[in-house]
Amino acid sequence: MIRRVVCMLALVLPLAAQDSEVEQLKKMLLDQQRQINELKQKLGMPVNAGVPVNTHAGIGEVASTTPVLPPVPPAPPTFSAPLPTTTTAALPPAPAAPDDSSSPLQFKLGDAYFTPVGFMDMTSVVRSTNPGSGIGTNFGSIPYSNAQAGALSETFLSPQNSRIGMRIDTAFKDWKVQGYWESDFLGQIGSPPNGGLAVSSNPFVFRLRLYWVDVQKGKFEFLAGQSWSLMTPNRYGVSPLPSDVFYTQNMDVNYQLGLVWGRIPGYRLAFHPSDKVAFAVAFENSQPYVGGGNGGSAITLPTAIATTATTGSTQGSVLGGQINNGSSVISAAALMPDIIAKLAFDPTRKFHFEIAGVMIANKIAYQQLLERGRRPVHFRAGAGFHHPGERDHVAGALRLDRFRL
């Protein structure tokens, strides 16, 4: 009898523990349902009568004394309040805030980047004498005070030095391609410029300054077009970009007395063995110029040649227009392009040293020599060095001339 009572107590105790846990779960479900109903009442929604609680049947007798819990019922569904509706028309979207970010200084077409360059320039020119050379001062025609032009002062305004242009950068396979165009309004009609330009409408003539294309691959570089002459001193290497050319910061469009410069059509081949050394050879358009243009004086020719300057139908021209004395424009014949070579060193960005040389060959035809079967040829060769320091400028030049009959 004692053994039966012990077995019954062992069986009833686990079942009682399981019943208490089931009751706790039921209470939790009822509390959740009550909270849901309270939320629905606050939101004005209909309250459900209740969600039936899944009560499990008796667990039955188990062979093990370890209590077994029934599976947890699924969580009740949650409800969200609907958005209030309105019968008014929809308001238009708010305007976008203005974009205060700055625009880029270049634009892209295909694989090329285009950068506009230029500026508007309004120059006031004041001179104590009247050299008669326009906005650019002709240093060879400044009159003396005892001359009529030397007794006149002048003051005038001009926008002719305004600049417009474009820089283009792109790449093709392993080639770096760069183009540059620059123009102003200092073109001339006749020599000197047509005086009617400054009377009423001031239609100053558009002029080409620079227009070239440069390609570079590895250490080699090739340029074609109108650029600053290779004889013009550089600030860095043998670069054709205006920012790398030493043409001073003077406002006068003729720059500085003694400066060798020119913007001349030609071809240029450069080699860059390193970032600090550059060598270039250029073939530039030649002109047998002997002075006499823009108010400057011409050279004094030998008597035998000078006497022909007043003969023929081209009165005042030298040898019938074979040499440019300022009046022959571009009709003078050039024998060959000028050949220029330059070697530049740039140990640092603050120090630049270069040495350059040029060879010029001109030819004239003189009737008496033609009858003898001989042709005169004039050769000219020169060299110079240039060191534009941070504060100073050192330059030198050497020229050799030979006139062969």
C-alpha positions as CSV (number, residue, x, y, z in Angstrom):
1,M,0.0,0.0,0.0
2,I,2.7,2.4,0.8
3,R,4.4,1.8,-2.6
4,R,1.1,2.7,-4.5
5,V,0.8,6.1,-2.7
6,V,4.3,7.0,-3.6
7,C,3.8,6.3,-7.3
8,M,0.6,8.3,-7.4
9,L,2.3,11.3,-5.8
10,A,5.1,11.2,-8.3
11,L,2.6,11.3,-11.2
12,V,0.4,14.1,-9.9
13,L,3.2,16.5,-9.0
14,P,4.5,17.0,-12.6
15,L,1.0,17.3,-14.0
16,A,0.1,20.0,-11.5
17,A,3.2,22.0,-12.5
18,Q,2.3,21.8,-16.2
19,D,-1.3,23.0,-15.5
20,S,0.0,26.1,-13.7
21,E,2.2,27.0,-16.7
22,V,-0.7,26.6,-19.1
23,E,-2.8,28.9,-16.9
24,Q,0.0,31.6,-17.0
25,L,0.1,31.4,-20.8
26,K,-3.7,31.9,-21.0
27,K,-3.4,35.0,-18.8
28,M,-0.7,36.4,-21.0
29,L,-2.9,35.9,-24.1
30,L,-5.8,37.6,-22.4
31,D,-3.7,40.6,-21.4
32,Q,-2.5,41.0,-25.0
33,Q,-6.0,40.8,-26.4
34,R,-7.1,43.4,-23.8
35,Q,-4.3,45.8,-24.9
36,I,-5.2,45.4,-28.6
37,N,-8.9,46.2,-27.8
38,E,-7.9,49.4,-25.9
39,L,-5.7,50.5,-28.9
40,K,-8.7,49.9,-31.3
41,Q,-11.0,52.0,-29.1
42,K,-8.6,54.9,-29.0
43,L,-8.3,54.7,-32.8
44,G,-12.0,54.5,-33.4
45,M,-11.9,51.0,-34.8
46,P,-14.4,48.2,-34.1
47,V,-13.4,46.0,-31.3
48,N,-13.4,42.2,-31.9
49,A,-15.3,40.0,-29.5
50,G,-12.2,38.2,-28.8
51,V,-9.7,35.8,-30.2
52,P,-10.3,32.2,-29.2
53,V,-7.4,30.9,-27.2
54,N,-6.1,27.6,-28.4
55,T,-6.3,25.5,-25.4
56,H,-4.6,22.3,-25.7
57,A,-6.2,19.0,-24.6
58,G,-4.9,17.1,-21.7
59,I,-1.4,16.2,-22.2
60,G,-2.0,12.7,-21.0
61,E,0.1,10.5,-19.1
62,V,3.8,10.5,-19.8
63,A,6.3,7.8,-19.1
64,S,9.0,10.4,-18.2
65,T,9.0,12.5,-15.1
66,T,10.4,15.5,-17.1
67,P,7.7,18.1,-17.6
68,V,6.7,18.8,-21.2
69,L,5.4,22.2,-22.3
70,P,2.8,22.7,-25.0
71,P,3.9,24.7,-28.2
72,V,3.7,28.5,-27.9
73,P,0.7,29.8,-29.8
74,P,1.5,32.3,-32.7
75,A,1.6,36.0,-31.9
76,P,-1.7,37.9,-32.6
77,P,-1.8,40.1,-35.7
78,T,-0.9,43.8,-35.4
79,F,-3.0,46.6,-36.8
80,S,-1.9,50.0,-38.2
81,A,-4.1,53.1,-38.3
82,P,-5.2,54.2,-41.8
83,L,-4.0,57.6,-43.1
84,P,-6.7,60.3,-43.0
85,T,-8.2,61.1,-46.3
86,T,-8.9,64.5,-47.7
87,T,-11.0,65.8,-50.6
88,T,-8.9,68.8,-51.4
89,A,-6.7,68.9,-54.6
90,A,-3.1,67.9,-54.3
91,L,-0.7,70.8,-53.7
92,P,2.0,71.4,-56.4
93,P,5.5,70.2,-55.4
94,A,7.7,72.7,-53.7
95,P,10.2,74.4,-56.0
96,A,13.7,73.0,-55.9
97,A,16.3,75.0,-53.9
98,P,18.6,77.0,-56.1
99,D,22.0,75.3,-56.8
100,D,24.7,77.5,-55.3
101,S,27.5,75.3,-56.5
102,S,29.8,76.9,-59.1
103,S,29.9,75.6,-62.7
104,P,33.0,73.9,-64.0
105,L,35.5,76.0,-66.0
106,Q,35.5,73.5,-68.9
107,F,33.0,71.3,-70.7
108,K,33.4,67.9,-72.4
109,L,32.5,66.8,-75.9
110,G,33.1,63.2,-76.5
111,D,36.6,62.5,-75.0
112,A,37.8,66.1,-75.4
113,Y,37.8,68.8,-72.7
114,F,37.2,72.4,-73.9
115,T,38.5,75.2,-71.7
116,P,37.5,78.8,-72.8
117,V,40.3,81.4,-72.4
118,G,40.4,85.1,-72.7
119,F,39.5,88.4,-71.0
120,M,38.1,91.8,-71.7
121,D,40.7,94.5,-71.7
122,M,40.2,98.3,-71.7
123,T,43.5,100.1,-72.1
124,S,44.2,103.7,-71.5
125,V,47.2,104.9,-73.4
126,V,49.0,108.1,-72.4
127,R,52.2,109.3,-74.1
128,S,54.2,112.4,-73.8
129,T,55.0,112.3,-77.6
130,N,53.1,110.9,-80.6
131,P,55.0,108.0,-82.1
132,G,51.9,107.1,-84.3
133,S,52.0,103.4,-83.5
134,G,48.6,102.7,-82.0
135,I,48.2,100.8,-78.8
136,G,51.6,99.1,-79.2
137,T,54.6,101.4,-78.7
138,N,57.2,101.3,-81.6
139,F,60.5,101.7,-79.8
140,G,62.2,102.7,-83.1
141,S,59.9,105.6,-83.9
142,I,59.7,107.7,-80.7
143,P,60.1,111.3,-82.0
144,Y,62.6,113.9,-80.6
145,S,61.2,116.9,-78.8
146,N,62.3,119.2,-81.7
147,A,60.1,117.4,-84.2
148,Q,56.4,118.1,-84.8
149,A,55.3,114.7,-83.4
150,G,57.5,115.2,-80.4
151,A,55.6,118.4,-79.5
152,L,52.3,116.5,-79.3
153,S,51.1,114.3,-76.5
154,E,48.3,111.7,-76.9
155,T,45.7,110.0,-74.8
156,F,43.2,107.4,-76.1
157,L,41.2,104.3,-75.0
158,S,41.1,101.0,-76.8
159,P,39.6,97.5,-76.2
160,Q,41.8,96.0,-78.9
161,N,43.9,93.9,-76.5
162,S,40.8,91.9,-75.4
163,R,41.4,88.2,-75.8
164,I,39.3,85.2,-76.8
165,G,40.4,81.6,-77.3
166,M,40.0,78.0,-76.4
167,R,42.2,75.2,-75.1
168,I,41.4,71.6,-76.0
169,D,42.8,68.5,-74.2
170,T,42.2,64.9,-75.2
171,A,44.0,61.6,-75.5
172,F,44.1,59.0,-78.3
173,K,45.5,55.6,-77.3
174,D,49.0,56.5,-75.9
175,W,49.0,60.0,-77.5
176,K,48.3,63.1,-75.5
177,V,46.7,65.7,-77.8
178,Q,46.5,69.4,-77.0
179,G,45.1,72.3,-79.1
180,Y,45.2,76.0,-78.4
181,W,43.6,79.0,-80.1
182,E,44.0,82.7,-79.2
183,S,42.9,85.9,-80.9
184,D,42.6,89.6,-80.2
185,F,41.5,92.7,-82.1
186,L,44.8,94.2,-83.1
187,G,44.6,93.3,-86.8
188,Q,45.6,95.9,-89.3
189,I,44.2,97.1,-92.6
190,G,47.1,98.7,-94.5
191,S,50.3,100.0,-93.1
192,P,49.8,102.0,-90.9
193,P,46.3,100.9,-89.8
194,N,43.4,102.5,-91.5
195,G,42.6,105.7,-89.7
196,G,38.9,105.3,-90.3
197,L,38.7,102.5,-87.8
198,A,38.6,105.0,-84.9
199,V,36.2,107.6,-86.4
200,S,32.6,106.3,-85.6
201,S,31.9,102.6,-85.2
202,N,35.5,101.5,-84.2
203,P,35.3,98.1,-86.0
204,F,38.7,96.8,-84.9
205,V,40.0,94.0,-87.0
206,F,40.0,90.4,-85.5
207,R,43.5,89.0,-85.5
208,L,45.0,85.5,-85.1
209,R,47.6,85.2,-82.4
210,L,48.1,81.5,-81.7
211,Y,46.6,78.5,-83.3
212,W,48.4,75.2,-82.9
213,V,48.1,71.4,-82.2
214,D,50.6,69.5,-80.1
215,V,50.8,65.8,-79.7
216,Q,53.0,64.0,-77.2
217,K,53.9,60.3,-76.7
218,G,56.4,59.3,-74.1
219,K,59.5,61.5,-74.4
220,F,58.7,62.9,-77.8
221,E,56.5,65.9,-78.7
222,F,55.5,67.4,-82.1
223,L,53.8,70.7,-82.7
224,A,52.3,72.2,-85.9
225,G,50.7,75.6,-86.3
226,Q,51.3,79.2,-85.3
227,S,52.9,79.5,-81.9
228,W,55.4,81.6,-80.0
229,S,58.7,81.3,-81.8
230,L,61.2,78.8,-80.3
231,M,63.6,81.8,-80.1
232,T,61.2,83.5,-77.6
233,P,62.6,82.7,-74.1
234,N,60.7,80.2,-72.0
235,R,59.9,80.2,-68.4
236,Y,59.8,76.4,-68.3
237,G,61.2,73.8,-70.7
238,V,60.3,74.3,-74.4
239,S,56.5,74.4,-73.8
240,P,54.4,76.4,-76.3
241,L,51.7,77.4,-73.7
242,P,51.6,81.1,-73.1
243,S,52.0,80.7,-69.4
244,D,55.4,78.9,-70.0
245,V,56.7,81.6,-72.4
246,F,58.7,84.6,-71.1
247,Y,57.2,87.6,-72.8
248,T,57.1,89.7,-69.6
249,Q,54.1,91.1,-67.8
250,N,54.2,94.5,-69.6
251,M,50.8,95.9,-70.6
252,D,52.3,97.2,-73.9
253,V,51.5,94.8,-76.7
254,N,55.0,95.3,-78.1
255,Y,56.2,94.1,-74.7
256,Q,59.8,95.1,-73.9
257,L,62.7,96.7,-75.8
258,G,65.4,94.1,-76.5
259,L,63.1,91.1,-76.1
260,V,63.4,88.5,-78.9
261,W,59.9,87.3,-79.6
262,G,57.5,86.4,-82.4
263,R,54.4,84.4,-83.1
264,I,55.3,82.5,-86.3
265,P,53.8,79.5,-88.2
266,G,56.0,76.4,-88.2
267,Y,56.8,72.8,-87.1
268,R,58.5,71.8,-83.9
269,L,60.0,68.5,-82.7
270,A,60.9,68.2,-79.0
271,F,62.6,65.5,-76.9
272,H,62.3,65.3,-73.2
273,P,65.0,63.0,-71.8
274,S,63.9,63.9,-68.3
275,D,61.6,66.3,-66.4
276,K,64.6,68.7,-66.1
277,V,66.0,68.7,-69.6
278,A,64.4,69.4,-72.9
279,F,65.7,69.8,-76.5
280,A,63.7,71.1,-79.5
281,V,64.2,71.8,-83.2
282,A,61.8,74.1,-85.1
283,F,61.3,75.0,-88.7
284,E,59.5,78.4,-88.8
285,N,58.3,80.6,-91.5
286,S,61.0,83.0,-92.7
287,Q,60.7,86.6,-93.9
288,P,63.5,88.6,-95.6
289,Y,62.6,91.7,-93.5
290,V,65.0,94.6,-93.6
291,G,63.0,97.1,-91.4
292,G,60.9,100.0,-92.4
293,G,57.6,98.7,-91.0
294,N,55.4,100.2,-88.3
295,G,57.2,103.5,-88.4
296,G,60.6,102.0,-87.9
297,S,63.7,102.8,-90.1
298,A,65.0,100.4,-92.7
299,I,68.6,99.2,-93.0
300,T,71.0,101.0,-95.3
301,L,71.7,98.9,-98.3
302,P,74.7,98.9,-100.6
303,T,74.5,101.6,-103.2
304,A,74.3,99.1,-106.1
305,I,71.2,97.5,-104.6
306,A,69.6,100.6,-103.1
307,T,69.5,102.4,-106.5
308,T,67.1,99.8,-107.8
309,A,64.6,100.6,-105.0
310,T,63.2,103.6,-107.0
311,T,63.0,101.8,-110.4
312,G,60.2,99.8,-111.9
313,S,56.5,99.9,-111.2
314,T,56.8,99.1,-107.4
315,Q,58.0,102.5,-106.3
316,G,59.7,102.4,-102.9
317,S,60.1,98.7,-102.7
318,V,63.5,97.0,-102.3
319,L,64.6,95.1,-105.4
320,G,61.1,95.0,-106.8
321,G,59.6,93.4,-103.7
322,Q,62.2,90.7,-103.2
323,I,62.9,91.9,-99.6
324,N,60.3,93.0,-97.1
325,N,60.8,96.6,-96.1
326,G,57.4,97.1,-94.5
327,S,55.5,97.8,-97.8
328,S,55.8,94.5,-99.6
329,V,53.5,92.7,-97.0
330,I,53.9,89.0,-97.7
331,S,55.0,89.2,-101.4
332,A,58.7,88.8,-100.5
333,A,60.1,85.4,-101.4
334,A,61.7,83.4,-98.6
335,L,64.4,80.9,-99.5
336,M,63.8,78.4,-96.7
337,P,62.3,78.2,-93.2
338,D,64.3,79.4,-90.3
339,I,66.0,76.5,-88.4
340,I,66.0,77.0,-84.7
341,A,67.4,74.8,-82.0
342,K,67.0,75.2,-78.2
343,L,68.4,73.3,-75.2
344,A,66.6,74.0,-71.8
345,F,67.5,73.1,-68.3
346,D,65.1,73.3,-65.3
347,P,66.8,72.1,-62.1
348,T,63.9,73.6,-60.1
349,R,60.8,75.5,-60.9
350,K,62.5,78.7,-59.7
351,F,65.5,78.4,-62.1
352,H,65.5,78.1,-65.9
353,F,68.5,78.2,-68.2
354,E,68.4,77.8,-72.0
355,I,70.6,78.3,-75.0
356,A,69.2,78.7,-78.5
357,G,70.4,79.3,-82.0
358,V,68.9,80.2,-85.4
359,M,70.0,79.9,-89.0
360,I,68.4,82.2,-91.6
361,A,69.1,82.1,-95.4
362,N,67.8,84.7,-97.8
363,K,68.4,85.1,-101.6
364,I,67.9,88.0,-103.9
365,A,68.1,88.1,-107.7
366,Y,70.2,91.0,-109.1
367,Q,70.1,91.5,-112.9
368,Q,73.8,92.2,-113.4
369,L,74.7,89.1,-111.4
370,L,72.2,87.0,-113.3
371,E,73.9,87.9,-116.5
372,R,77.2,86.6,-115.0
373,G,75.5,83.4,-113.9
374,R,75.9,84.1,-110.2
375,R,73.2,84.4,-107.5
376,P,73.7,86.2,-104.2
377,V,72.8,84.4,-101.0
378,H,72.7,85.9,-97.5
379,F,73.3,83.5,-94.6
380,R,72.7,84.5,-91.0
381,A,73.3,82.4,-87.9
382,G,72.9,83.3,-84.3
383,A,72.8,81.9,-80.8
384,G,71.8,83.2,-77.4
385,F,71.3,82.2,-73.8
386,H,68.6,83.2,-71.4
387,H,68.1,82.9,-67.7
388,P,64.9,84.4,-66.3
389,G,65.4,84.3,-62.6
390,E,62.8,84.9,-60.0
391,R,63.7,88.6,-59.8
392,D,66.2,89.2,-62.6
393,H,66.6,88.5,-66.3
394,V,69.9,87.7,-67.9
395,A,70.3,87.3,-71.7
396,G,73.0,87.3,-74.3
397,A,73.2,86.8,-78.0
398,L,75.8,86.2,-80.8
399,R,75.1,86.7,-84.5
400,L,77.3,85.9,-87.6
401,D,76.4,87.2,-91.0
402,R,77.8,86.3,-94.4
403,F,76.8,87.8,-97.7
404,R,78.0,85.7,-100.7
405,L,77.9,86.8,-104.3
